[in-house]
Amino acid sequence: MSARSRRTVLRMLGAVGLSSFAIPALAHRRDGAALKVAMQDLRIELDPLHTRATALVSFRVLESVYDKLFQIDYRNGGQFRPKLATSIETADNIVFRVRLREGVKFHDGHELTADDVAFTFGPERMLDKGAPGYGVGRITFPSLAGVKAIERYVVEFTTKAPDPIFGKRLTSYGGGIVSKSAYSKAGSFEEWAKSPVGAGPYRVVEAVGNSHVRLQAHPDYWGGKPPLESIEFRVIREPAARVAGLRAGDFDIITTIAPDQFDSITADPKLNIVGGDTTSFRTVQYDTLTNTVLRDPRIRRAMNLAIDRQAMVRSIWRGRISVPRYHQHPAYGALYNPDRPVPAYDPKRARQLLLEAGYKGEKIIFKTVGDYYTAEIAETQAMVAMWGAIGLNVEIQIKENWSQVQDQSPRWVNNSSDGTYYPDPAASFVARWGSASTFQSGGYWKNDRFNELQGTLLTALDPNVRRAAYQEMLDIFDEVDPPGTVLHSLGEFFGKRADIKWAPTSTGLLDFRPGAISI
């Protein structure tokens, strides 16, 4: 085997620039520090492959509970770096051999070995169709065919076809390593998910539905002494209540702050705001299959053209976030097309499309839970007004929960977001809209050409071939058969105590590892 063929994925992937967020300051730990974080929602199912854990609010908690084999180091230019593993090698982009870090301890004191890694990705937990993590695993690791322990600290992954980004996939949300022995002792997957055992900097102490999740420092964390003694994530659904709690000293950090709340936070010199653009996307989804109105792509195209995204960013976001060039990010490197324009605002063309489609004022329902996303109500109202201006009859319906939005047919239109947790379109574009996504499998939309191109994007080794497939998929998404649209980057702002030196990652996640936060 030549030196070139034995190249490591670490070298193969190279550096990716993702430096949109400030680097947190580093300082010494104050022993006994307890952090309280108020969030807009919370899930107590804490296994990363649980279907209810596939939400940004869950990722923010799980980031402290689990470590993955590799990481994207957002504090240092988006470098692909080892974590629980020390190296990854492949000769053909099908068989990947990973060597593990020795001496890593789980929260229960057991050493992490190749058996735990093989179990994490294996048939009992993920690969078999009957496994509890099969659905989420199929989205995050669609190419994975098998995994086995070779030695105590060596594990081998095999993919169904060449996978040019398999190393990056191991950094994604489904890649947190679990303890095989602890999992086997749990009575059921649901019981396990409420009290899992990982190898991250903090262990789960308590998870109470509609209330809180409490974590405690892992004293044997391989990455050094955790900077906090404990973390409590608490559900405070109303944005104003989170701000009031921060001002009263009840919370140290609060999530999902809208720009119209900035002044009430910055007026207090003991508080400040961090955050901004992320690598993720704020989107709107259209259900094209369970209703007749949205089945016509011309109506969906008209809806997209009627949205003045720049006006929304200026008026609602005070210009503090950006409108991307559709569903792509510069961090995608060679796959990114800097010449693709931002989404067009063309109400005249939108009216013409409605005329061509024979639209006669049929009602369209926009379902929303209200305050899950930052400024969600304000943006929903703005879009409905813009649609009304071109002659669309859109009604807002506020629902109590996501089940009422997504499970009751016809589903019509709803707000959404596409998280980008590693720098490649497979991370968000394919995961959210592709053939294995809940969007397609749940019966929202399907496009055969889009799915054919997806296969090329996921398996081609030539970056130019991948780029061509991706750009044609964007054409379908934007022009031909739009399943939704990108509004702007997923802006994420956090209020916090000014004496806490910390900032979120470029993905909007919460990193409380050694070196990431100090009080």
C-alpha positions in Angstrom: 0.0 0.0 0.0 1.5 3.3 -1.0 2.0 6.2 1.3 -0.6 8.1 -0.7 -3.2 5.3 -0.5 -2.7 5.1 3.3 -3.3 8.8 3.7 -5.3 9.6 6.8 -8.7 11.4 6.5 -7.2 13.9 8.9 -4.9 15.0 6.2 -7.3 14.3 3.4 -10.0 16.7 4.8 -7.7 19.5 5.6 -8.7 22.8 7.1 -12.1 24.5 6.7 -12.6 28.1 7.7 -15.5 28.5 10.1 -14.5 31.5 12.2 -17.7 33.6 12.3 -17.9 33.5 16.1 -15.5 35.0 18.6 -13.0 32.8 20.3 -13.9 32.4 24.0 -11.4 33.8 26.4 -9.6 31.2 28.6 -9.1 31.5 32.3 -8.8 29.4 35.5 -11.7 27.6 37.0 -13.5 28.7 40.1 -14.2 25.5 42.0 -17.9 24.8 42.6 -19.2 26.9 39.7 -22.7 26.0 38.9 -24.2 27.2 35.6 -27.9 27.7 35.0 -29.1 27.9 31.4 -32.7 28.9 30.4 -33.8 27.4 27.0 -37.0 27.8 24.9 -37.6 24.0 25.0 -36.0 20.8 26.3 -36.1 17.1 25.6 -35.4 14.5 28.2 -34.6 11.8 25.7 -30.8 12.1 25.8 -29.6 9.4 23.4 -28.5 11.2 20.2 -30.2 8.5 18.1 -33.6 9.0 19.8 -36.1 10.6 17.4 -37.0 13.3 19.9 -33.3 14.2 20.3 -32.9 15.5 16.8 -33.5 19.1 17.6 -31.2 22.0 18.3 -32.3 22.3 21.9 -31.3 18.6 22.4 -27.9 19.0 20.6 -27.1 21.8 23.0 -27.5 19.5 26.0 -25.9 16.4 24.4 -22.8 18.4 23.5 -21.9 18.2 27.2 -22.8 14.6 27.7 -21.1 12.9 24.8 -17.8 13.0 23.0 -17.3 11.8 19.5 -14.4 10.1 17.7 -13.5 13.3 15.9 -14.5 17.0 16.0 -14.7 20.1 13.9 -12.7 22.6 15.9 -14.7 25.8 15.5 -12.4 27.8 17.7 -9.5 27.1 15.4 -10.6 27.7 11.9 -12.9 24.6 11.6 -10.1 22.1 11.6 -10.9 18.3 11.5 -9.3 17.0 14.7 -9.1 13.8 16.7 -11.1 13.4 19.9 -11.9 10.0 21.3 -9.9 8.6 18.4 -6.3 9.4 17.5 -6.3 8.6 13.7 -8.4 7.4 10.8 -7.0 5.6 7.7 -8.6 4.5 4.5 -7.2 3.0 1.3 -10.4 3.1 -0.8 -12.9 5.4 1.1 -14.9 2.2 1.9 -13.0 0.6 4.7 -12.0 3.1 7.5 -9.8 2.0 10.3 -9.9 4.1 13.5 -7.5 3.9 16.4 -8.9 5.0 19.7 -7.4 7.1 22.5 -6.4 4.8 25.4 -7.5 5.4 29.0 -10.8 7.2 28.3 -13.3 6.6 31.0 -17.1 6.6 30.8 -19.2 8.4 33.4 -19.6 5.1 35.2 -15.8 4.5 35.4 -15.5 1.8 32.7 -12.8 2.3 30.1 -13.9 3.1 26.5 -12.8 0.4 24.0 -13.4 -0.7 20.5 -16.3 -2.8 21.7 -18.2 0.3 22.8 -17.6 2.0 19.5 -18.7 -1.0 17.5 -21.8 -1.2 19.7 -22.6 2.5 19.3 -22.8 2.2 15.6 -23.7 -1.5 15.4 -26.9 -3.5 14.6 -28.4 -3.7 18.1 -28.5 0.1 18.5 -28.4 1.5 15.0 -27.8 -0.6 11.9 -30.6 -3.1 12.0 -34.0 -1.9 10.8 -35.5 -2.9 14.2 -32.9 -1.1 16.2 -34.2 2.0 18.2 -31.7 4.3 16.5 -32.1 3.0 13.0 -34.2 6.0 11.7 -31.8 8.7 12.9 -28.7 6.6 12.1 -29.9 6.2 8.5 -30.0 10.0 8.1 -26.7 10.7 9.8 -24.7 7.6 8.6 -26.6 6.6 5.4 -23.5 4.9 3.9 -22.6 2.8 6.9 -22.7 -1.0 6.2 -20.9 -2.5 9.2 -18.6 -1.9 12.1 -16.4 -4.2 14.1 -13.7 -4.2 16.8 -10.4 -5.3 15.4 -8.3 -4.8 18.5 -9.0 -3.4 22.0 -8.4 0.1 20.7 -8.9 -0.3 16.9 -12.3 -0.3 15.2 -13.1 -0.8 11.5 -16.0 0.8 9.7 -17.2 -0.4 6.2 -19.5 1.7 4.0 -21.8 0.5 1.2 -20.0 2.7 -1.4 -17.1 5.1 -1.4 -17.9 7.9 1.1 -15.7 11.0 0.6 -16.9 12.6 3.9 -17.2 9.6 6.2 -14.7 11.1 8.7 -16.8 14.3 8.9 -19.9 12.2 9.5 -18.3 10.9 12.7 -18.3 14.4 14.1 -22.1 14.8 13.7 -24.8 14.6 16.3 -25.4 10.9 16.0 -21.7 10.1 16.6 -21.6 10.4 20.4 -20.1 7.2 21.9 -22.2 5.3 24.5 -21.2 2.7 27.1 -22.2 -0.8 25.9 -22.3 -2.2 29.4 -24.5 0.6 30.8 -26.8 0.4 27.8 -27.2 -3.4 28.2 -28.2 -2.9 31.9 -31.0 -0.5 31.1 -34.5 -1.9 31.1 -35.4 -0.3 27.7 -34.2 2.2 25.2 -36.6 4.8 26.7 -35.2 4.3 30.2 -31.7 4.4 28.9 -32.3 7.6 27.0 -33.3 9.4 30.2 -30.2 8.4 32.0 -27.5 7.6 29.5 -23.8 7.0 30.1 -21.3 8.7 27.8 -17.7 9.9 27.9 -18.3 13.7 27.7 -17.2 16.3 30.3 -20.5 16.1 32.2 -22.8 13.2 33.3 -26.6 13.2 33.6 -27.9 13.5 37.1 -31.5 14.2 36.5 -33.9 14.7 33.6 -37.5 15.9 34.4 -40.0 16.4 31.6 -41.1 20.0 30.9 -38.8 21.2 33.7 -35.0 20.6 33.6 -31.9 18.5 32.9 -29.2 18.6 35.4 -25.6 17.6 34.7 -22.5 17.1 36.9 -18.8 17.3 36.1 -17.2 14.0 35.1 -14.1 13.8 37.4 -12.3 11.4 35.1 -12.8 13.3 31.9 -10.0 12.5 29.5 -9.8 16.2 28.2 -9.0 17.7 31.6 -11.0 18.9 34.6 -14.4 20.3 33.5 -14.6 24.1 34.2 -18.0 23.8 35.9 -19.2 21.7 38.8 -22.7 21.4 37.4 -25.0 22.6 34.7 -28.8 23.0 34.8 -30.8 23.4 31.6 -34.2 24.7 32.4 -37.3 25.2 30.2 -38.5 28.7 30.1 -40.7 29.0 27.0 -41.5 32.7 26.9 -38.7 34.9 25.6 -39.6 37.7 28.0 -39.5 35.4 31.0 -36.0 34.2 30.0 -34.8 37.8 29.8 -36.5 38.7 33.1 -34.8 35.7 34.7 -31.4 36.7 33.4 -31.9 40.2 34.8 -33.0 38.9 38.1 -30.0 36.6 38.4 -32.0 33.4 38.2 -30.0 32.3 35.1 -26.5 32.7 33.9 -27.1 32.2 30.2 -30.3 32.4 28.2 -30.9 31.1 24.6 -32.8 32.4 21.6 -32.9 36.1 22.2 -34.7 38.3 19.6 -33.2 41.6 18.6 -36.1 43.5 20.1 -34.9 42.2 23.5 -31.3 43.3 23.1 -31.7 46.7 24.7 -33.3 45.4 27.9 -30.3 43.1 28.3 -27.5 45.5 27.4 -29.0 48.2 29.6 -27.6 46.3 32.5 -23.8 46.6 32.6 -23.6 43.2 34.3 -25.1 41.5 31.2 -24.2 41.2 27.6 -25.1 39.4 24.3 -23.1 36.9 22.2 -23.9 35.1 19.0 -24.9 36.1 15.5 -24.8 34.2 12.2 -24.3 30.4 12.3 -23.5 27.9 9.6 -27.1 26.7 9.8 -30.1 27.9 7.9 -33.5 29.2 8.9 -36.1 27.7 6.5 -39.7 27.3 5.6 -41.1 23.9 4.6 -44.0 23.2 2.1 -46.1 20.1 2.2 -46.6 19.3 -1.4 -48.3 15.9 -1.2 -51.2 16.1 1.3 -52.9 19.1 -0.2 -53.8 20.1 -3.7 -53.0 23.8 -3.6 -49.2 23.5 -2.9 -48.9 20.6 -5.3 -48.2 23.0 -8.1 -44.6 24.1 -8.0 -45.5 27.5 -9.6 -47.4 28.4 -6.4 -44.4 27.4 -4.2 -42.1 29.4 -6.5 -44.4 32.4 -6.2 -44.3 32.1 -2.5 -40.5 32.2 -2.5 -40.3 35.1 -4.8 -42.7 37.1 -2.7 -40.5 37.1 0.4 -38.3 40.1 0.9 -35.6 38.5 3.0 -33.3 41.5 3.1 -36.2 43.6 4.5 -36.8 41.0 7.2 -33.2 41.0 8.1 -33.1 44.8 8.3 -36.3 45.3 10.2 -36.5 42.3 12.5 -32.9 41.4 12.9 -31.4 44.9 12.9 -29.0 43.8 10.1 -27.1 41.4 12.4 -27.5 38.3 10.4 -27.1 37.5 6.6 -29.0 36.0 3.7 -26.9 33.2 2.2 -26.6 32.3 -1.5 -29.4 29.8 -1.1 -28.7 26.6 0.8 -24.9 26.8 0.8 -22.1 28.1 3.0 -18.5 29.2 2.2 -17.3 26.5 4.7 -18.2 23.9 2.0 -15.0 24.9 0.2 -14.9 23.6 -3.4 -18.6 22.8 -3.4 -19.6 26.4 -2.7 -20.6 28.5 -5.7 -19.9 32.2 -4.9 -21.7 33.3 -8.1 -25.0 31.8 -7.2 -27.2 34.8 -6.3 -29.1 35.3 -3.0 -32.8 34.4 -3.2 -34.6 36.8 -5.5 -37.4 39.2 -4.4 -39.7 39.6 -7.4 -43.4 40.1 -6.5 -44.2 40.9 -10.2 -43.0 37.5 -11.3 -44.7 35.9 -8.3 -48.1 37.3 -9.4 -47.5 36.0 -12.9 -46.8 32.5 -11.6 -50.0 32.5 -9.6 -51.9 33.6 -12.7 -50.3 30.8 -14.8 -51.1 28.3 -12.0 -54.8 29.3 -12.0 -54.7 30.1 -8.3 -58.2 31.4 -7.3 -57.7 32.4 -3.6 -57.7 29.0 -2.0 -56.7 29.1 1.6 -53.2 28.1 2.6 -52.5 27.4 6.3 -49.2 28.4 8.0 -48.8 26.4 11.1 -46.4 27.6 13.9 -45.7 26.9 17.5 -45.0 30.6 18.0 -41.7 31.1 19.8 -39.5 28.1 19.1 -37.3 30.1 16.7 -36.0 33.5 17.4 -38.5 36.1 16.2 -40.7 33.4 14.8 -44.0 35.1 15.2 -42.7 38.4 13.7 -41.2 36.6 10.8 -44.4 34.5 10.2 -46.5 37.6 10.2 -44.1 39.4 7.8 -44.2 36.5 5.4 -48.0 36.2 5.5 -48.2 40.0 4.7 -45.8 39.6 1.8 -47.8 36.7 0.4 -51.0 38.6 0.8 -49.5 41.4 -1.2 -49.3 39.1 -4.3 -52.8 37.7 -3.8 -52.2 34.6 -1.7 -54.7 33.8 1.0 -52.6 32.5 3.9 -53.9 32.0 7.4 -51.7 31.7 10.5 -52.6 28.9 12.9 -50.7 28.8 16.2 -50.3 25.3 17.5 -49.5 24.0 21.0 -46.8 21.6 20.0 -44.8 20.3 17.1 -46.9 17.2 16.8 -49.9 19.4 15.8 -47.7 21.1 13.2 -46.2 18.0 11.7 -48.5 15.1 12.3 -51.9 16.5 11.4 -52.7 16.4 7.7 -52.8 18.4 5.6 -49.7 20.0 6.9 -49.4 22.9 4.6 -46.5 25.3 5.6 -44.4 25.4 8.7 -41.2 27.0 10.0 -38.0 25.0 10.3 -34.2 25.1 10.4 -31.4 23.0 8.9 -28.5 22.5 11.2 -25.1 22.3 9.7 -22.9 20.3 12.2 -20.0 19.6 9.8 -19.0 21.6 6.8 -20.6 19.8 3.9 -24.0 19.9 2.2 -24.6 16.3 3.4 -24.8 17.6 6.9 -27.9 19.8 6.4 -29.1 19.9 2.8 -29.2 16.1 2.4 -30.1 15.3 6.0 -33.1 17.7 6.0 -34.4 17.4 2.4 -32.9 14.1 1.0 -34.4 10.8 0.3 -33.8 9.4 3.8 -34.9 12.6 5.6 -38.1 12.7 7.7 -39.2 15.4 5.2 -39.3 12.9 2.3 -40.0 9.7 4.3 -42.8 11.6 6.1 -44.6 12.3 2.8 -43.9 16.1 2.4 -42.2 16.1 -1.0 -40.3 13.9 -3.4 -38.2 14.6 -6.5 -36.6 11.7 -8.3 -33.9 13.7 -10.0 -33.0 15.4 -6.7 -32.6 11.9 -5.1 -30.6 10.6 -8.1 -28.2 13.6 -7.8 -28.0 13.0 -4.0 -26.4 9.6 -4.7 -23.6 11.3 -6.7 -23.1 14.0 -4.1 -22.7 11.4 -1.4 -20.4 8.9 -3.2 -18.3 10.7 -5.8 -14.7 11.2 -4.9 -14.0 14.0 -7.4 -14.9 17.3 -5.8 -15.9 18.7 -9.2 -18.4 15.9 -9.7 -19.8 16.5 -6.2 -20.0 20.2 -6.9 -21.9 19.7 -10.2 -24.4 17.4 -8.5 -24.9 19.7 -5.6 -25.4 22.8 -7.7 -28.1 21.0 -9.8 -29.8 19.9 -6.6 -29.9 23.6 -5.6 -31.5 24.5 -8.9 -34.3 22.0 -8.2 -34.6 23.3 -4.7 -34.7 26.9 -5.7 -36.3 27.0 -9.2 -37.8 23.7 -10.5 -39.6 22.0 -7.6 -39.1 24.0 -4.4 -39.9 21.9 -1.2 -39.4 25.1 0.9 -37.0 28.0 1.0 -34.1 29.5 2.9 -35.0 32.7 4.7 -31.6 33.6 6.1 -28.8 32.2 8.2 -30.0 30.7 11.5 -29.3 33.7 13.8 -28.6 32.6 17.3 -28.2 35.2 20.1 -27.6 34.5 23.8 -27.9 36.7 26.8 -25.4 36.1 29.6 -23.6 37.4 32.7 -20.8 39.7 31.5 -18.3 38.0 33.9 -18.8 34.7 32.1 -16.2 34.4 29.3 -17.9 32.3 26.7 -19.4 32.3 23.2 -21.3 29.6 21.3 -19.8 27.7 18.4 -20.4 28.6 14.7 -23.1 25.9 14.8 -25.0 27.6 17.7 -24.1 24.8 20.1 -23.1 25.2 23.7 -19.6 24.1 24.5 -18.7 24.0 28.2 -15.5 21.9 27.9 -12.2 22.9 29.4 -11.0 26.1 27.7 -14.4 27.0 26.4 -15.8 28.9 29.4 -14.6 30.6 32.5 -16.4 32.4 35.3 
